[in-house]
């Protein structure tokens, strides 16, 4: 018999064990003196609010498996609604608003949602495009009035006094959410999450990082607040737009840390880059934090250096969990390990070390091929030290993409009654079993001399003092592409005339000749800014750069 498991039970457990501990703290404005004010819910209050919402959602007619798009601002309501939808057995659809309008509509049309739990502006858009969303009959307006569109408001769904709600007895493998990839490295895909996968994520993260009940977390990514509630950890919602972390106001982040005694913080490298710079300029240390977690993109070495300096508690560190929407967490490394052991190797072109795998995660490096792999017996596993495609297996690895059988076939490798996920990344295992990331498989440049991998090659040129970042792209057809380095100079370092450009190019050519990884690179282009993903401001959009390079080279 399949085990019954509803991830919302984790919140109920927290409410029973820590009823009066603050569960969610939210910035609510400022007092006349300018001091920040906050509102909050305890774990008991949060559990009861989600019970009331779940009852209201059930009365609307929502049944297990109903697909509801959740698009509300991070805060008390977002967390309460998420657990309420889990309790009711609904499947939550989460779409990154930063992916752009056309991608959002493509995602929604693929899902064919049964309703929207969303802010007024989203409900207005839904009503305007009513012909696209004919199935959307369960609609809840959050954070404002309901105007000309149908449905109920958050307050109406909340209803009257609390009564215990008997949550839906979902199974381990029942769908809990459809979470769309960001689309920064290809078309967004809907990743189907099961209740058991969320449950396994909670255990792996809590145990690996020794996260204790009663800790206080500042999550720069809204979904991490849900893990906190499942661990008995207080969530302090930061005053920021999570869709554009590169524009975060570091002063507000530091204010929240000081006001609430934050012990843990989670966010993309873009957040910690700005916070680290701010603290360095102002001479600020952060004694309360025990751990900083950063995910979504590799953390630059200079960010590791800054953050480690400002964390003054003994044993405090920055940790980088490696993974993807389809499989997280997979591996992890600390800033201390990076700076003490791997940074110098990375500078010389070894790739980016992302650490050792989490318990219960199996990882292999296999021969790089572009075609689907029909069976695990067909793979060719590579020896340690050789770069290949990364595949993983474990309880947090998702099984399929929603309504995308072709993409599922391309990304999954059947292995008896189990399967492996193809990460889409390339890398290798060193002699100690640590994983080194060398870039995306789709970004490999294939020349007459062999394959060239983005991360190792770009590291060579990032050592130039005038370079902020650079990108390797291939011009022409594989297997005879011409490798091209596109440079974004540091602010104020863009070559101003032809002679200066020639000197800059020669300096880069000298760097290329000095390393066997880059010796065949002889073409360099300059751009004032490289296109990067909106969420992390770190992932370079090489797909856009390759056509641009073709135009520039004529």
C-alpha positions in Angstrom: 0.0 0.0 0.0 1.3 3.5 -0.9 2.2 5.6 2.1 -0.2 8.5 2.9 1.7 11.8 3.1 0.6 15.4 2.8 3.5 17.9 3.1 1.2 20.3 5.0 1.4 17.9 8.0 4.9 19.3 8.5 3.3 22.7 9.4 0.8 21.0 11.7 3.7 19.2 13.5 5.5 22.6 14.0 2.3 24.1 15.4 1.9 21.3 17.9 5.6 21.4 19.0 6.1 25.2 18.9 2.6 26.8 19.0 3.7 30.2 20.3 6.9 30.6 18.4 6.7 33.2 15.6 6.3 31.4 12.3 6.2 34.3 9.8 7.3 37.9 10.4 6.5 40.5 7.8 7.6 44.2 7.5 4.4 46.2 8.0 5.7 49.8 7.5 7.4 52.3 9.7 6.6 54.1 12.9 6.6 57.9 13.1 10.2 57.7 14.4 11.2 55.9 11.2 11.6 52.6 13.0 10.5 49.5 11.1 7.4 47.8 12.3 6.5 44.2 11.8 3.4 41.9 11.9 3.6 38.2 12.5 1.8 34.9 12.9 2.8 32.2 15.4 2.9 28.6 14.2 -0.4 27.9 15.8 -1.9 30.9 14.2 -0.4 30.0 10.8 -1.7 26.5 11.0 -5.2 27.7 12.0 -5.3 30.3 9.2 -4.3 27.7 6.7 -7.1 25.4 8.1 -9.7 28.2 7.6 -8.5 28.9 4.1 -8.4 25.1 3.2 -12.0 24.8 4.4 -13.0 27.8 2.3 -11.2 26.4 -0.7 -12.9 23.1 -0.2 -16.3 24.8 0.0 -15.6 26.5 -3.4 -15.6 23.0 -4.9 -11.9 22.4 -5.2 -11.1 18.7 -5.2 -7.8 16.8 -5.0 -5.8 17.3 -8.2 -7.3 20.7 -9.0 -4.6 22.9 -10.6 -4.5 26.4 -9.1 -2.1 29.1 -10.1 -0.6 30.9 -7.1 0.7 34.4 -7.9 0.7 36.6 -4.8 3.4 38.7 -3.2 5.6 37.0 -0.6 4.2 37.4 2.8 1.9 36.0 5.4 -0.9 35.3 2.9 1.5 33.5 0.4 2.6 31.0 3.1 -0.8 30.4 4.6 -2.4 29.9 1.1 0.3 27.5 0.1 -0.2 25.2 3.0 -4.0 25.6 2.7 -3.9 24.4 -1.0 -1.7 21.5 0.1 -4.2 20.6 2.8 -7.1 20.7 0.3 -5.2 18.4 -2.1 -4.9 21.0 -4.8 -1.9 21.1 -7.2 -0.2 24.5 -6.9 1.2 26.1 -10.1 4.1 28.4 -9.5 5.5 30.6 -12.4 8.4 33.0 -12.1 6.9 36.4 -13.0 10.4 37.5 -14.1 10.4 35.1 -17.1 8.4 37.6 -19.3 4.9 37.9 -20.5 5.1 35.6 -23.5 6.7 32.8 -21.5 4.1 33.2 -18.7 1.3 32.8 -21.2 2.9 29.7 -22.7 3.2 28.2 -19.3 -0.4 28.9 -18.4 -1.7 27.6 -21.6 0.1 24.3 -21.1 -1.2 23.9 -17.6 -4.8 24.9 -18.4 -5.4 26.0 -14.8 -8.7 25.4 -13.0 -8.3 28.8 -11.2 -6.1 31.6 -10.0 -5.2 32.5 -6.5 -3.7 35.9 -7.3 -3.2 39.6 -6.8 -5.9 41.9 -8.4 -3.7 42.8 -11.4 -3.3 39.1 -12.3 -7.1 38.5 -11.9 -7.7 41.5 -14.2 -5.4 40.1 -16.8 -7.1 36.7 -16.5 -10.5 38.3 -16.9 -9.3 40.2 -20.0 -8.0 37.0 -21.6 -11.0 34.9 -20.5 -11.0 32.9 -23.7 -7.5 31.6 -22.9 -8.5 30.4 -19.4 -12.0 28.9 -19.9 -11.3 26.3 -17.2 -10.5 28.9 -14.5 -13.6 28.7 -12.4 -12.0 28.7 -8.9 -10.6 32.2 -8.4 -9.4 34.0 -5.2 -8.3 37.6 -5.1 -5.5 38.3 -2.6 -4.2 41.7 -1.4 -7.0 44.0 -2.6 -10.6 44.2 -3.8 -12.3 42.0 -6.2 -13.7 44.2 -9.0 -15.4 43.0 -12.3 -14.0 39.5 -12.3 -15.6 36.5 -10.6 -14.5 34.5 -7.5 -14.0 35.3 -3.9 -11.6 37.5 -1.8 -9.0 36.2 0.6 -11.2 37.4 3.5 -14.3 35.6 2.1 -12.4 32.3 1.7 -11.0 32.7 5.2 -14.5 32.6 6.6 -15.4 32.6 10.3 -14.0 31.0 13.4 -11.4 28.3 13.2 -12.3 24.7 13.2 -9.8 21.9 12.6 -9.6 20.9 9.0 -9.0 17.3 8.1 -6.4 17.6 5.3 -6.6 15.5 2.2 -4.9 12.1 2.7 -2.6 12.5 -0.4 0.0 9.8 -1.2 3.8 10.1 -1.4 3.7 10.1 -5.2 0.6 12.4 -5.6 1.3 15.7 -7.3 1.7 18.7 -5.0 3.0 21.4 -7.3 4.0 22.3 -10.9 7.0 24.6 -10.7 8.2 26.1 -13.9 11.9 26.5 -14.6 13.0 30.1 -15.1 13.6 29.8 -18.8 17.1 31.4 -18.6 18.7 28.4 -20.3 15.9 27.3 -22.5 12.1 27.3 -22.8 10.4 27.1 -19.3 9.3 23.6 -18.4 6.7 22.6 -15.8 8.4 20.4 -13.2 6.0 18.1 -11.4 6.6 17.9 -7.7 5.2 15.2 -5.5 4.4 15.4 -1.8 7.2 12.9 -1.0 9.8 15.0 -2.9 9.0 18.1 -0.8 9.2 15.9 2.3 12.6 14.6 1.3 13.9 18.1 0.6 13.0 19.2 4.1 14.9 16.3 5.7 18.0 16.6 3.5 18.4 20.4 4.0 17.7 20.3 7.7 20.0 17.4 8.5 22.9 18.4 6.2 23.1 22.0 7.4 22.1 21.2 11.0 19.2 23.6 10.9 17.5 23.7 14.3 14.0 24.6 15.4 13.8 28.1 16.8 16.3 29.5 14.3 15.3 32.7 12.3 15.7 32.8 8.6 15.6 35.6 6.0 14.7 34.0 2.7 15.4 35.9 -0.5 13.5 33.2 -2.4 9.9 32.8 -1.3 9.7 29.0 -1.5 12.4 28.6 1.1 9.9 30.1 3.6 7.9 26.9 3.2 10.9 24.8 4.2 11.2 27.0 7.3 7.6 26.4 8.4 8.2 22.6 8.0 11.4 22.8 10.2 10.1 24.9 13.0 12.2 27.9 11.8 10.9 31.5 11.9 10.6 33.2 8.5 11.3 36.9 8.3 10.1 38.1 4.9 12.6 40.6 3.4 11.6 44.0 2.1 12.6 43.3 -1.5 11.3 42.2 -4.9 12.4 38.5 -5.2 12.1 38.7 -9.0 15.0 41.2 -9.3 17.5 40.3 -6.5 20.3 42.2 -8.2 18.4 45.4 -7.3 18.0 44.6 -3.6 18.5 47.4 -1.2 21.3 46.0 1.1 20.4 48.5 3.8 17.0 47.0 4.2 18.5 43.5 4.4 20.9 44.5 7.1 18.1 46.3 9.0 16.0 43.1 9.0 19.0 41.0 10.2 19.6 43.4 13.1 15.9 43.9 14.0 15.1 40.2 14.1 18.4 38.5 15.1 18.6 36.5 11.9 20.6 33.2 12.2 20.2 32.0 8.6 19.7 33.8 5.3 19.0 32.4 1.8 19.3 34.1 -1.5 21.0 34.3 -4.9 24.6 35.4 -5.4 23.2 38.7 -6.7 21.8 39.5 -3.2 25.1 38.6 -1.4 27.1 40.5 -3.9 25.3 43.7 -3.0 25.1 43.0 0.7 28.8 42.1 0.8 29.8 45.3 -1.0 27.6 47.4 1.3 29.0 45.8 4.5 32.6 46.2 3.2 32.0 49.9 2.5 30.3 50.6 5.8 32.5 48.4 8.0 29.5 46.3 9.1 29.8 42.8 10.6 26.9 40.3 11.1 27.4 38.4 14.3 24.0 36.8 14.5 24.1 34.7 11.3 25.4 31.1 11.5 24.9 30.2 7.9 24.2 31.9 4.5 22.8 29.7 1.7 23.2 30.8 -1.9 21.7 29.0 -4.8 20.6 29.6 -8.4 24.0 30.2 -9.9 27.7 29.8 -9.0 28.9 32.2 -6.3 31.8 34.3 -7.5 35.0 34.0 -5.5 34.9 37.7 -4.5 31.4 37.2 -3.0 32.7 34.2 -1.0 35.5 36.4 0.3 33.3 39.3 1.3 30.6 37.3 3.0 33.1 35.2 5.0 34.7 38.4 6.3 31.4 39.8 7.7 30.2 36.6 9.4 31.9 36.8 12.8 30.3 34.0 14.7 32.6 31.0 15.1 31.9 28.4 12.5 29.6 30.7 10.4 29.9 30.3 6.7 28.4 30.7 3.3 27.2 27.5 1.7 26.3 26.9 -2.0 23.8 24.0 -2.6 24.1 22.8 -6.2 21.0 21.5 -8.0 18.2 22.6 -10.4 14.4 23.0 -10.3 14.2 19.3 -11.3 16.5 18.1 -8.5 17.5 20.1 -5.4 19.7 19.7 -3.4 22.4 17.6 -5.1 25.7 18.8 -3.7 27.1 21.5 -1.5 30.3 23.4 -0.7 31.2 26.1 1.8 33.0 29.4 1.1 35.7 28.3 3.4 36.4 25.2 1.3 36.3 27.3 -1.9 38.8 29.9 -0.6 41.1 27.4 1.2 41.1 24.6 -1.3 39.5 25.1 -4.7 39.6 28.8 -5.7 43.1 28.8 -7.1 42.4 25.7 -9.2 39.2 27.4 -10.5 41.3 30.4 -11.6 43.5 28.1 -13.6 40.6 26.6 -15.5 39.6 23.6 -13.3 35.9 24.6 -13.3 33.8 25.5 -10.2 33.8 23.0 -7.4 30.3 22.5 -6.1 31.2 20.1 -3.3 30.1 16.6 -2.2 26.7 15.1 -2.8 24.0 15.1 -0.1 23.2 11.8 1.6 20.8 9.6 -0.5 21.9 11.3 -3.7 23.6 9.1 -6.3 25.6 10.9 -9.0 27.5 9.8 -12.1 29.5 11.4 -14.9 28.6 9.8 -18.3 29.7 10.3 -21.9 28.3 13.4 -23.5 25.6 12.7 -26.0 22.7 14.9 -27.2 20.1 12.1 -27.9 17.7 10.6 -25.4 19.0 7.6 -23.5 16.5 4.7 -23.6 18.0 2.7 -20.7 20.6 3.0 -18.0 22.4 0.0 -19.4 23.2 2.1 -22.5 25.2 4.7 -20.6 29.0 4.9 -20.6 30.3 6.1 -17.2 33.5 8.1 -17.3 36.5 7.8 -15.0 37.2 10.4 -12.3 38.8 13.5 -13.7 37.2 13.3 -17.1 34.5 15.9 -18.1 31.1 14.4 -19.0 27.4 14.9 -18.5 26.1 14.9 -14.9 23.2 12.5 -14.0 21.6 12.1 -10.6 19.2 9.9 -8.8 17.5 10.3 -5.3 14.4 11.1 -3.4 14.4 14.8 -4.4 14.8 14.1 -8.1 11.5 14.8 -10.0 10.1 12.2 -12.3 8.6 14.2 -15.2 7.7 17.5 -16.8 4.0 18.3 -16.9 2.4 17.4 -20.2 5.8 17.3 -21.9 6.5 13.7 -22.7 9.2 14.6 -25.3 11.1 16.7 -22.8 10.7 14.1 -20.1 12.1 11.4 -22.4 15.1 13.6 -23.2 15.9 14.3 -19.5 15.2 11.0 -17.8 17.0 7.7 -18.1 15.0 4.6 -17.1 16.7 2.2 -14.7 14.4 -0.6 -13.9 11.7 0.8 -11.7 13.8 3.9 -11.0 15.2 6.6 -13.2 18.1 9.0 -13.5 17.8 12.8 -14.3 20.1 14.4 -16.8 21.1 17.7 -15.2 22.0 19.4 -18.5 25.3 20.3 -16.9 28.8 19.0 -17.6 31.5 18.4 -15.0 33.7 15.8 -13.4 34.4 14.1 -10.1 37.9 14.6 -8.6 39.9 12.0 -6.8 38.2 13.0 -3.5 34.7 12.5 -4.9 34.0 16.3 -5.2 31.9 17.5 -8.1 33.3 20.2 -10.4 30.9 22.1 -12.6 32.2 23.1 -16.1 29.1 24.6 -17.7 25.8 23.8 -19.5 25.9 21.0 -22.1 24.2 23.2 -24.7 26.9 25.8 -24.3 29.8 23.5 -25.3 31.8 24.8 -28.2 33.0 22.1 -30.6 36.0 23.0 -32.6 38.3 21.0 -34.9 40.6 20.6 -31.8 37.8 19.1 -29.6 35.3 20.3 -27.1 35.7 23.6 -25.1 33.7 24.1 -21.9 32.5 27.6 -20.9 33.4 27.8 -17.2 37.0 26.6 -17.3 37.8 28.7 -20.4 36.1 31.9 -19.1 38.0 31.7 -15.8 41.3 32.2 -17.6 40.2 35.6 -19.0 38.4 36.7 -15.8 41.9 36.9 -14.3 42.5 40.0 -16.4 42.2 43.0 -14.1 40.0 45.0 -16.5 37.4 42.3 -17.1 34.2 42.1 -15.2 33.0 38.9 -16.9 33.2 37.2 -20.3 31.5 34.5 -22.3 32.7 31.8 -24.6 30.5 31.2 -27.7 31.0 29.2 -30.9 30.6 30.7 -34.3 29.8 28.4 -37.2 28.7 24.8 -37.3 29.9 21.9 -35.1 32.4 20.3 -35.1 34.3 23.1 -36.7 33.2 26.1 -34.6 35.4 29.1 -34.1 35.7 29.9 -30.4 35.0 33.5 -29.6 35.4 35.3 -26.2 33.0 38.2 -25.6 34.2 40.5 -22.9 32.3 42.8 -20.6 35.0 45.1 -19.2 34.8 46.6 -15.7 33.0 49.9 -15.3 35.1 52.6 -17.0 37.5 50.1 -18.7 35.8 49.8 -22.1 38.4 50.5 -24.9 37.8 54.0 -26.1 39.6 53.8 -29.5 41.1 51.3 -32.0 44.6 51.4 -30.6 43.4 50.7 -27.0 41.2 47.9 -28.3 44.2 46.3 -30.1 46.3 46.5 -26.9 43.4 44.9 -24.9 43.0 42.1 -27.4 46.7 41.4 -27.4 46.7 41.1 -23.6 43.8 38.6 -23.9 45.6 36.7 -26.6 48.6 36.4 -24.4 46.4 35.0 -21.6 44.9 32.5 -24.1 48.3 31.3 -25.3 49.4 30.8 -21.7 46.9 28.0 -21.0 46.3 24.8 -23.0 42.5 25.1 -22.5 42.4 28.4 -24.4 45.4 28.3 -26.7 43.2 28.0 -29.8 41.2 31.2 -29.0 42.1 34.1 -31.2 38.9 36.1 -31.6 37.7 38.7 -29.0 34.7 41.0 -29.0 33.7 43.7 -26.5 30.2 44.5 -25.2 29.4 47.1 -22.5 27.1 44.6 -20.8 26.5 40.9 -21.3 22.8 39.7 -21.3 22.1 37.9 -18.0 19.1 36.2 -16.4 16.8 38.7 -14.6 16.5 36.6 -11.4 20.1 36.0 -10.5 22.0 38.5 -12.7 24.7 35.9 -13.0 23.7 33.3 -15.7 25.0 34.7 -19.0 22.5 34.2 -21.8 25.0 32.8 -24.3 22.1 31.8 -26.7 21.7 35.5 -27.4 25.4 36.2 -27.7 26.2 33.6 -30.4 24.0 35.3 -33.1 25.4 38.7 -32.0 28.9 37.5 -32.5 28.1 36.2 -36.0 26.8 39.7 -36.9 29.8 41.4 -35.5 32.2 39.2 -37.4 30.3 39.7 -40.6 
